[in-house]
């Protein structure tokens, strides 16, 4: 790989239809400096077969199968500690990236050393509230812009691998969110590239390629986040996604605001709509 090479992780599980679309789109978006690593959580034979069908693609690099469905920290650290490119990335198996998404985000890094993690935007256009977001849009040293936030989502991001070498991989109790906030506390700038690089999140019922059209669809293929939130119908799930989009457009960019003890205080004494993603 070249000095500006990028390693990209996709974690798959039991979504063969989504995986075929997401992995195919990801591989076709890559140039010769990029390579894709796939980690399969569990032995879902249909999904494994889909992944193996892409093995001859020139940008397909590694396929690792875990017999267990492990927490995301395990495959993420497996990937982070083995990647060799200057940049690391992750694209989920329910996300469709646009052409040149990775190149665009990488160029922002190369011209703006203050960038920690920069990402594509996984919400539809209707979830952009300019009267809120414009207060957080920052021009970087290289001239590009980001909507700054202490964290970004775990899909469609690009991060300098040197940060992993400097600050270590995910800790046992880390989420990607808390890891990003830790980077922000070191003075790095995180955020969504602006104007947004739109990534289609297929588990959003409003997405063109979604398989979640009804409550029964949601019950049969409940997204992990929806399980954690106890979401029971399509309306609740859509409203939850929309709240998330709004929250990141108003969340303070000071990492101290998002410290564990301050979150605990807000949950006890703060307004009920102060949501932690």
N, C-alpha and C positions, 0 to 999 in steps of 0.2 A: 504493500500500500504506500501511497505518497505520504509526505509529511502532514498533509491536510486530510488524511484519511478519516473516515467515519465508520464506526461499528454501531449497528442498530439491532436491538433486541426485540423480538416478538414472543410473548408468552401465550401459548394456546392451551385449550382445555377440552371443551365439549361443544364447540360451535363450528362444525365443518362448513356450513354455508357461509357464515361470516368469514371464516378463515380463508376460504378460497378467494373471496373478494379482496379482503384486507391484505393478505400476503402477496397476491398477484399484483395489486396496485403498488404496494411498497417496493417490490423488486423492480418493477418497471420504472419507478421514479428514481432509481439509483444510477449514479454514474460509475465509472471504473474505479473511483477512489472509495466507494462504499461497499460494505458487505453486511449481510443479514444473518443473524444468529437466531435460531428458534429453540425455545425450551417448551416441551410438551409436559403439562401437568396431568399425570394420570394416563391410563392406557385406553383412551377412547379410540377404537380402531378406525372409525370413519375420519376423525380429525387427523390421525397419524397418516392415513392414506393420502389425504389432501396435501399435507405438508410434503410428504415424500414425492408427490407429483411435480413439485417445483425444484427438486434437488439438482436437476441439470442446469438450472438457470445460472448464468455466469456470476450473478451477485449473491447467490445462495452460498453461505459459508459453512455453517455448523448446525446440526440437529441433535439436541440432547433430549432424551425421554426419561422422565422421572415416573416411577411406578406409583408414587404418592402425589396427592394434590397439595403441594407445599405452599406456605405463605410466600408472598411476593418478594420478601427480603432475600430468600434463598437463591432463586434464579437471578435476581438483580445483582447480588454480590458475586455469584458465579461468573456472570458476564462481565461485570466491572473489573474484576481482578484478572481477567484473561484478555480483554480487549487490547489492541495494539495501536489503534488509530489515535489521532490527536483529539478526536471528539467521540463522545458516546451518546447514544440516543435510544429511545424506546417508543415503539408504536404498538398499540394494543390490537388484539385480533378482532375488535369491533369498530375499528377506525379506518377510514379511507383517506389517505393523504393525497393532496393535489400534486401535479407535476412540479418539480423544482423546489418543493418545500424544504428539503434538506439543504440544498445548495444555498437557498436564500438565508436560512438561519445560520448556516456556517459562515457565510460572508459577513453577517453582522458580528459574529465572534471575532473574525479575523481583523476587522477594522476597529473593534471596540473592546480593548482588553479588560474593561471593567465589567463586562457581561459574565454572569455566573451561569444561569440557565435561561434559555430563551425558547419559546414554544409557539406552535400553531394554536389556533383558537377552535375549540371543539363544540361551540354553541352556534345555533343558527343566527342569521342576521337580525332576527326580531328580538334577540336577547341582548343586543348592544344598545346601551342607553348613553348616548353621547353627552348628555348633560351631567352624567356621573363620571364616565370614563375619561373625558377630556382633562379633568383635573389631575389624572394620574399619568398622562402621556408625557414621556421624557425623551428628549433628543440625546442620543449617545455621542461619544466623542468622535465616532466615525461618520456621523450624520444621519444614521438610521434612527428610527423611533421604536419605542416599546411602550405598552401600557404596563407600567411598573407594578409589581406586587411582590410580596415576600416569598411566594411560592407559585408554581404553575402545576398543571395536572401531570399525571404520569404517562401521558401518551402524546407523541408528537413534539417532544422536547429535544433540544440539542445542548450538551454540556461539555465543557472542556475536561478531558480526562485527567489533566494535571491537578484538578481540584480533588479528585479521588486520591491521587498520590499524596496530596498535601493534607487533606482532612480525613482521609480514611473512607471505607465503605459504609453502608448502612449499619447502624448499631442494632442490637437485638430488639429494642423497643421503638426504633425509628419507623416512620412512614416516609414516603418521598416528600410529603409536605413538610415534615419537621426537619428533614435534611436540607431542603431548600431554605427554610427559615434560618437554619444555622449558617448557611453560606451568606445569606443576607446580613446576618449579624457580624460577619467578617468584612463588611463593606462592599460586597459584590452586588451587582444589579441583576435582578431576575424580572421576568415579565413576558408578555405576549407581544410578538413582533407586530408592529402597526405601520400601515394598514394591515389588518389581520390576515394571516395565512389560514384560510378556513379548512379545517379537517372535519370530515363528516363522521359524527358519532352515531353509528347505526343503532345503538340501544336507546337513542332519543326517538320517541314515537313520532316526532315531526320530520325525521330524516328520510330522504328519498328511498334509501335501501333498507329501512328498518324492517324487522320481522315482528315488531311489537305493535300490532294494530288494534288489539282488543285486550280486555282483562284476562281472558283465557290464555292469550299469547304470553302475557306477563307472568302468569302462574306457571306456565310450562317452561319458560326460559327467563327466570328472574335474575336480573343483573346483580352482581355481588353487592354493590352499594345499596340497591333497593332492599336486599335481604337484611343488611345491617340496619337500615332505617325502618324496617317493618312496613314497607310500602305494599299496599294491597290492590291498587287499581291504577290504570293508565293515567287518570287525571292527577292522582297524587304524585306519581312518578314524574310526569311532565312539569308539574308545579315545583317539585323539588329541584329539578334541573334548572328551571328558570330562576329560582331563588339563589342557587349557587352562582349562576352567571351574574346576577345583580350584586351578590355579596362581594365577589372579587373585584367589582368595579368601584366599590366604596371602601374596601378593607384598607386600613392604614398601612403605609409603606415602612413605618418604623418597626423593625423586628421585635423591639422590646414589648410592643403592644400584644404580640402573639406568644409571649413567654407562658410557660405552663401555669405559674402562679397567678398571673393576670387573667388567664382564661378561667381559672377556677373562681376567682373573685367575680368576674362578670356573670358566670353562670348562677351565682348565688344572688348577687345584688344588681346585675345589669338588666337591660331591656330584653324581653323574651325573643326578639327577632335578631339578636346578635348571634349569628350561627357560625359554628366552627365547621369547616368543610371536612 
